[in-house]
Amino acid sequence: MSPLDSHGSPAPGAELRELPDRELVVRCQRSENRAFDELVARHQDRVYSAVARFCGNAEDAADIVQRAFINAFRKIQDFKGDSAFSTWIYRIAFNQAISFRRENRRSTVSIYSKEDDKVVEPAILENPTEKLEGEETKKKVQQALDLLEEGDRQIILLKDLQGHSYDEISDIMQIPKGTVRSRLHRARLELKSRLKPYIGTLKEDPAS
């Protein structure tokens, strides 16, 4: 049951948590700022996780994600609902991350430094044969990801780290679904090649 306020009605925050993203967006466009707070709470962790792996720098990722949500808030009136809000915020965040990386070349700050900031490795990076320590494996994976082209790295993270569908990735990156499939295949092969000396044979997911 939803928590109740002093008058016996659902508390405002509880009411918002029950609403779908599309309704929260409509409320944002009516200047109900608490609705946007709920969207942030609902999506920021997954967006941060993807951006942190894309950038390889926890501090930069936090800044980028904050800016992305600020930009989304400022542009909320322009959101027409042609795609999901989650797709839209990922697109904004990755565009922000790409611009940031091109303008600022900073050293990597470990994205595994805090227990609550750890993210799960993609399924294709599971290592059934080698016995490497977890932290060392993560570092090698991140180094290999950093060497991929930006678009290939983005596709790997969205599909294999976060489990987005091909349609969702197509919407986020604004490229045809067939291009997503071919680039994902190429990126997996390159990542596998770069990691082979460290973790042996990688498992590829079947196309879905």
LUMRO-319467 format. One record per residue (C-alpha): residue number from 1; chain; z, x, y. Coordinates in Angstrom, 2 decimals. Each point is the difference from the previous one (the first is absolute). Layout:
residues N
@num: NUM, cadena: A, zz: Z, xx: X, yy: Y
...
END
This chain:
residues 208
@num: 1, cadena: A, zz: 0.00, xx: 0.00, yy: 0.00
@num: 2, cadena: A, zz: -0.66, xx: 1.09, yy: 3.55
@num: 3, cadena: A, zz: 2.97, xx: 1.05, yy: 2.11
@num: 4, cadena: A, zz: 1.05, xx: -2.73, yy: 2.45
@num: 5, cadena: A, zz: 0.93, xx: 0.26, yy: 3.65
@num: 6, cadena: A, zz: 3.09, xx: -1.64, yy: 1.48
@num: 7, cadena: A, zz: -1.79, xx: -3.36, yy: 0.16
@num: 8, cadena: A, zz: -0.91, xx: -0.04, yy: -3.67
@num: 9, cadena: A, zz: -3.69, xx: 0.84, yy: 0.56
@num: 10, cadena: A, zz: -1.81, xx: 3.04, yy: -1.39
@num: 11, cadena: A, zz: 0.56, xx: 3.05, yy: 2.18
@num: 12, cadena: A, zz: -3.09, xx: 0.99, yy: 2.04
@num: 13, cadena: A, zz: -0.51, xx: 3.25, yy: -1.86
@num: 14, cadena: A, zz: 0.21, xx: -1.74, yy: -3.36
@num: 15, cadena: A, zz: -2.59, xx: -2.54, yy: 1.08
@num: 16, cadena: A, zz: -2.44, xx: 2.73, yy: 1.03
@num: 17, cadena: A, zz: 0.41, xx: 1.82, yy: -3.31
@num: 18, cadena: A, zz: -1.32, xx: -3.09, yy: -1.78
@num: 19, cadena: A, zz: -3.22, xx: -0.14, yy: 2.04
@num: 20, cadena: A, zz: -3.31, xx: 1.58, yy: -1.07
@num: 21, cadena: A, zz: -1.50, xx: 2.73, yy: 2.15
@num: 22, cadena: A, zz: -2.64, xx: -2.29, yy: 1.47
@num: 23, cadena: A, zz: 2.66, xx: -2.36, yy: 1.39
@num: 24, cadena: A, zz: 1.99, xx: 2.90, yy: 1.39
@num: 25, cadena: A, zz: -3.13, xx: 1.23, yy: 1.79
@num: 26, cadena: A, zz: -0.54, xx: -3.44, yy: 1.53
@num: 27, cadena: A, zz: 3.58, xx: 0.03, yy: 1.25
@num: 28, cadena: A, zz: -0.48, xx: 3.50, yy: 1.42
@num: 29, cadena: A, zz: -3.02, xx: -1.26, yy: 1.88
@num: 30, cadena: A, zz: 2.29, xx: -2.68, yy: 1.46
@num: 31, cadena: A, zz: 2.24, xx: 2.81, yy: 1.29
@num: 32, cadena: A, zz: 2.70, xx: -0.40, yy: -2.67
@num: 33, cadena: A, zz: 0.94, xx: 3.66, yy: -0.22
@num: 34, cadena: A, zz: 2.40, xx: -0.48, yy: -2.90
@num: 35, cadena: A, zz: -2.97, xx: -0.93, yy: -2.16
@num: 36, cadena: A, zz: -1.49, xx: 3.43, yy: 0.62
@num: 37, cadena: A, zz: 3.33, xx: 1.61, yy: -0.87
@num: 38, cadena: A, zz: -0.29, xx: -1.69, yy: -3.39
@num: 39, cadena: A, zz: -3.53, xx: 1.32, yy: -0.47
@num: 40, cadena: A, zz: 1.24, xx: 3.51, yy: 0.76
@num: 41, cadena: A, zz: 2.89, xx: -0.32, yy: -2.45
@num: 42, cadena: A, zz: -2.35, xx: -1.36, yy: -2.65
@num: 43, cadena: A, zz: -2.69, xx: 2.69, yy: 0.21
@num: 44, cadena: A, zz: 1.30, xx: 3.17, yy: 1.64
@num: 45, cadena: A, zz: 1.35, xx: 1.71, yy: -3.13
@num: 46, cadena: A, zz: -3.26, xx: -0.21, yy: -1.96
@num: 47, cadena: A, zz: -2.07, xx: 0.99, yy: 3.02
@num: 48, cadena: A, zz: 2.32, xx: 2.94, yy: 0.64
@num: 49, cadena: A, zz: -0.22, xx: 1.11, yy: -3.62
@num: 50, cadena: A, zz: -3.80, xx: 0.12, yy: 0.12
@num: 51, cadena: A, zz: -0.15, xx: 1.69, yy: 3.41
@num: 52, cadena: A, zz: 2.60, xx: 2.59, yy: -1.02
@num: 53, cadena: A, zz: -2.12, xx: 1.02, yy: -2.98
@num: 54, cadena: A, zz: -3.14, xx: -0.02, yy: 2.12
@num: 55, cadena: A, zz: 1.54, xx: 2.27, yy: 2.64
@num: 56, cadena: A, zz: 2.31, xx: 2.04, yy: -2.21
@num: 57, cadena: A, zz: 2.53, xx: -0.04, yy: 2.82
@num: 58, cadena: A, zz: 2.93, xx: -2.41, yy: 0.09
@num: 59, cadena: A, zz: 0.72, xx: 0.31, yy: 3.71
@num: 60, cadena: A, zz: -3.63, xx: -0.55, yy: 0.97
@num: 61, cadena: A, zz: -0.26, xx: -2.97, yy: -2.35
@num: 62, cadena: A, zz: 3.02, xx: -1.71, yy: 1.54
@num: 63, cadena: A, zz: -1.46, xx: 0.45, yy: 3.47
@num: 64, cadena: A, zz: -3.46, xx: -1.18, yy: -1.08
@num: 65, cadena: A, zz: 1.32, xx: -3.13, yy: -1.69
@num: 66, cadena: A, zz: 2.13, xx: -0.87, yy: 3.01
@num: 67, cadena: A, zz: -3.03, xx: 0.35, yy: 2.26
@num: 68, cadena: A, zz: -2.12, xx: -2.04, yy: -2.40
@num: 69, cadena: A, zz: 2.38, xx: -2.95, yy: 0.13
@num: 70, cadena: A, zz: 0.26, xx: 0.27, yy: 3.77
@num: 71, cadena: A, zz: -3.79, xx: -0.11, yy: 0.22
@num: 72, cadena: A, zz: -0.10, xx: -2.96, yy: -2.38
@num: 73, cadena: A, zz: 2.53, xx: -1.84, yy: 2.15
@num: 74, cadena: A, zz: -2.03, xx: 0.66, yy: 3.14
@num: 75, cadena: A, zz: -3.20, xx: -1.16, yy: -1.69
@num: 76, cadena: A, zz: 1.42, xx: -2.95, yy: -1.92
@num: 77, cadena: A, zz: -1.94, xx: -2.47, yy: 2.13
@num: 78, cadena: A, zz: -3.21, xx: 1.66, yy: -1.18
@num: 79, cadena: A, zz: 0.84, xx: -0.52, yy: -3.66
@num: 80, cadena: A, zz: -2.29, xx: -2.78, yy: -1.26
@num: 81, cadena: A, zz: 1.22, xx: -0.21, yy: -3.57
@num: 82, cadena: A, zz: -3.29, xx: 1.13, yy: -1.54
@num: 83, cadena: A, zz: 2.06, xx: 2.29, yy: -2.23
@num: 84, cadena: A, zz: 3.65, xx: 0.10, yy: -1.02
@num: 85, cadena: A, zz: 2.52, xx: 1.35, yy: 2.48
@num: 86, cadena: A, zz: 0.89, xx: 2.69, yy: -2.54
@num: 87, cadena: A, zz: -3.63, xx: 1.14, yy: -0.05
@num: 88, cadena: A, zz: -0.11, xx: 0.06, yy: 3.78
@num: 89, cadena: A, zz: 3.19, xx: 2.04, yy: 0.42
@num: 90, cadena: A, zz: -1.11, xx: 2.52, yy: -2.65
@num: 91, cadena: A, zz: -3.30, xx: 0.41, yy: 1.85
@num: 92, cadena: A, zz: 1.80, xx: 0.59, yy: 3.30
@num: 93, cadena: A, zz: 2.47, xx: 2.44, yy: -1.59
@num: 94, cadena: A, zz: -2.65, xx: 2.06, yy: -1.77
@num: 95, cadena: A, zz: -2.21, xx: 0.15, yy: 3.09
@num: 96, cadena: A, zz: 3.04, xx: 1.17, yy: 1.93
@num: 97, cadena: A, zz: 0.77, xx: 2.58, yy: -2.68
@num: 98, cadena: A, zz: -3.55, xx: 1.35, yy: -0.06
@num: 99, cadena: A, zz: -0.04, xx: 0.39, yy: 3.77
@num: 100, cadena: A, zz: 3.42, xx: 1.63, yy: -0.02
@num: 101, cadena: A, zz: -0.96, xx: 2.53, yy: -2.68
@num: 102, cadena: A, zz: -3.12, xx: 1.00, yy: 1.87
@num: 103, cadena: A, zz: 1.90, xx: 0.48, yy: 3.24
@num: 104, cadena: A, zz: 3.14, xx: 1.64, yy: -1.40
@num: 105, cadena: A, zz: 0.10, xx: 2.62, yy: -2.70
@num: 106, cadena: A, zz: 3.63, xx: 0.36, yy: -1.01
@num: 107, cadena: A, zz: 1.73, xx: 1.55, yy: -2.95
@num: 108, cadena: A, zz: 1.10, xx: -2.26, yy: -2.82
@num: 109, cadena: A, zz: 3.53, xx: -1.38, yy: 0.02
@num: 110, cadena: A, zz: 0.97, xx: -1.06, yy: -3.50
@num: 111, cadena: A, zz: -0.41, xx: -3.71, yy: -0.59
@num: 112, cadena: A, zz: 2.58, xx: 0.26, yy: -2.81
@num: 113, cadena: A, zz: 2.87, xx: 1.27, yy: 2.13
@num: 114, cadena: A, zz: 1.87, xx: -3.32, yy: 0.00
@num: 115, cadena: A, zz: 0.83, xx: -2.02, yy: -3.08
@num: 116, cadena: A, zz: -1.07, xx: -3.27, yy: 1.61
@num: 117, cadena: A, zz: -3.33, xx: 1.46, yy: 1.13
@num: 118, cadena: A, zz: -1.22, xx: 0.98, yy: -3.45
@num: 119, cadena: A, zz: -3.19, xx: -1.62, yy: -1.18
@num: 120, cadena: A, zz: -1.36, xx: -0.47, yy: -3.49
@num: 121, cadena: A, zz: -2.88, xx: 2.10, yy: -1.25
@num: 122, cadena: A, zz: -3.32, xx: -1.76, yy: -0.68
@num: 123, cadena: A, zz: -0.56, xx: -1.04, yy: -3.60
@num: 124, cadena: A, zz: -2.91, xx: 2.41, yy: -0.39
@num: 125, cadena: A, zz: 2.32, xx: 2.90, yy: 0.79
@num: 126, cadena: A, zz: 2.35, xx: -0.61, yy: -2.92
@num: 127, cadena: A, zz: 0.32, xx: 3.14, yy: -2.06
@num: 128, cadena: A, zz: 0.26, xx: -0.63, yy: -3.73
@num: 129, cadena: A, zz: -0.39, xx: 3.61, yy: -1.12
@num: 130, cadena: A, zz: 1.51, xx: 2.48, yy: 2.43
@num: 131, cadena: A, zz: 3.74, xx: 0.38, yy: 0.63
@num: 132, cadena: A, zz: 0.15, xx: 0.70, yy: 3.69
@num: 133, cadena: A, zz: 2.97, xx: -0.87, yy: 2.14
@num: 134, cadena: A, zz: -0.46, xx: -3.24, yy: 1.94
@num: 135, cadena: A, zz: 0.36, xx: 1.52, yy: 3.45
@num: 136, cadena: A, zz: -2.45, xx: 2.79, yy: -0.76
@num: 137, cadena: A, zz: -2.53, xx: -2.48, yy: -1.35
@num: 138, cadena: A, zz: 0.31, xx: -2.11, yy: 3.14
@num: 139, cadena: A, zz: -0.61, xx: 3.02, yy: 2.20
@num: 140, cadena: A, zz: -3.13, xx: 0.94, yy: -1.95
@num: 141, cadena: A, zz: -1.27, xx: -3.57, yy: 0.16
@num: 142, cadena: A, zz: 0.52, xx: -0.12, yy: 3.76
@num: 143, cadena: A, zz: -1.75, xx: 3.34, yy: 0.46
@num: 144, cadena: A, zz: -2.96, xx: -1.26, yy: -2.03
@num: 145, cadena: A, zz: -0.10, xx: -3.26, yy: 1.96
@num: 146, cadena: A, zz: -0.05, xx: 1.92, yy: 3.27
@num: 147, cadena: A, zz: -3.17, xx: 1.81, yy: -1.12
@num: 148, cadena: A, zz: -1.94, xx: -3.21, yy: -0.59
@num: 149, cadena: A, zz: -2.25, xx: -1.45, yy: 2.66
@num: 150, cadena: A, zz: 1.85, xx: -2.52, yy: 2.15
@num: 151, cadena: A, zz: -1.83, xx: -3.00, yy: -1.41
@num: 152, cadena: A, zz: 0.44, xx: 1.12, yy: -3.59
@num: 153, cadena: A, zz: 3.69, xx: 0.63, yy: 0.55
@num: 154, cadena: A, zz: 0.39, xx: -3.42, yy: 1.56
@num: 155, cadena: A, zz: -1.67, xx: -1.72, yy: -2.95
@num: 156, cadena: A, zz: 2.12, xx: 1.88, yy: -2.54
@num: 157, cadena: A, zz: 3.18, xx: -0.98, yy: 1.82
@num: 158, cadena: A, zz: -0.93, xx: -3.64, yy: 0.43
@num: 159, cadena: A, zz: -1.21, xx: -0.50, yy: -3.57
@num: 160, cadena: A, zz: 2.09, xx: 2.31, yy: -2.13
@num: 161, cadena: A, zz: 3.18, xx: 0.29, yy: 2.03
@num: 162, cadena: A, zz: 0.27, xx: -3.55, yy: 1.29
@num: 163, cadena: A, zz: -2.13, xx: -2.04, yy: -2.35
@num: 164, cadena: A, zz: -2.32, xx: -1.69, yy: 2.51
@num: 165, cadena: A, zz: -3.04, xx: -1.77, yy: -1.40
@num: 166, cadena: A, zz: -3.54, xx: 1.19, yy: 0.69
@num: 167, cadena: A, zz: -0.50, xx: -2.99, yy: 2.28
@num: 168, cadena: A, zz: 3.11, xx: 0.85, yy: 2.01
@num: 169, cadena: A, zz: -1.01, xx: 3.65, yy: 0.35
@num: 170, cadena: A, zz: -3.48, xx: -1.08, yy: 1.05
@num: 171, cadena: A, zz: 1.54, xx: -2.14, yy: 2.75
@num: 172, cadena: A, zz: 2.45, xx: 2.69, yy: 1.11
@num: 173, cadena: A, zz: -2.60, xx: 2.77, yy: 0.17
@num: 174, cadena: A, zz: -2.89, xx: -2.31, yy: 0.98
@num: 175, cadena: A, zz: -2.37, xx: 1.40, yy: -2.61
@num: 176, cadena: A, zz: -1.82, xx: -1.78, yy: -2.86
@num: 177, cadena: A, zz: 1.92, xx: -0.56, yy: -3.22
@num: 178, cadena: A, zz: -2.59, xx: 2.01, yy: -1.92
@num: 179, cadena: A, zz: 0.65, xx: 2.94, yy: 2.30
@num: 180, cadena: A, zz: 3.72, xx: -0.32, yy: -0.65
@num: 181, cadena: A, zz: -0.62, xx: 0.22, yy: -3.75
@num: 182, cadena: A, zz: -2.30, xx: 3.02, yy: 0.21
@num: 183, cadena: A, zz: 2.22, xx: 1.88, yy: 2.44
@num: 184, cadena: A, zz: 3.08, xx: -0.73, yy: -2.06
@num: 185, cadena: A, zz: -1.70, xx: 1.41, yy: -3.09
@num: 186, cadena: A, zz: -1.06, xx: 3.11, yy: 1.91
@num: 187, cadena: A, zz: 3.45, xx: 0.44, yy: 1.56
@num: 188, cadena: A, zz: 1.74, xx: -0.32, yy: -3.36
@num: 189, cadena: A, zz: -2.27, xx: 2.62, yy: -1.52
@num: 190, cadena: A, zz: 0.63, xx: 2.41, yy: 2.86
@num: 191, cadena: A, zz: 3.74, xx: -0.60, yy: -0.10
@num: 192, cadena: A, zz: 0.03, xx: 0.48, yy: -3.75
@num: 193, cadena: A, zz: -1.88, xx: 3.27, yy: 0.39
@num: 194, cadena: A, zz: 2.41, xx: 1.31, yy: 2.62
@num: 195, cadena: A, zz: 3.07, xx: -0.97, yy: -2.02
@num: 196, cadena: A, zz: -1.24, xx: 1.09, yy: -3.41
@num: 197, cadena: A, zz: 1.60, xx: 3.46, yy: 0.17
@num: 198, cadena: A, zz: 3.37, xx: -1.59, yy: 0.70
@num: 199, cadena: A, zz: 0.32, xx: -3.24, yy: -1.92
@num: 200, cadena: A, zz: -2.79, xx: -0.04, yy: -2.55
@num: 201, cadena: A, zz: -1.89, xx: -3.14, yy: -0.88
@num: 202, cadena: A, zz: 0.37, xx: -2.92, yy: 2.40
@num: 203, cadena: A, zz: -0.27, xx: -3.62, yy: -1.02
@num: 204, cadena: A, zz: -2.55, xx: -2.15, yy: 1.79
@num: 205, cadena: A, zz: 0.58, xx: -3.72, yy: 0.35
@num: 206, cadena: A, zz: -2.84, xx: -2.25, yy: -1.17
@num: 207, cadena: A, zz: -1.93, xx: -1.73, yy: 2.75
@num: 208, cadena: A, zz: 1.62, xx: -3.22, yy: 1.08
END
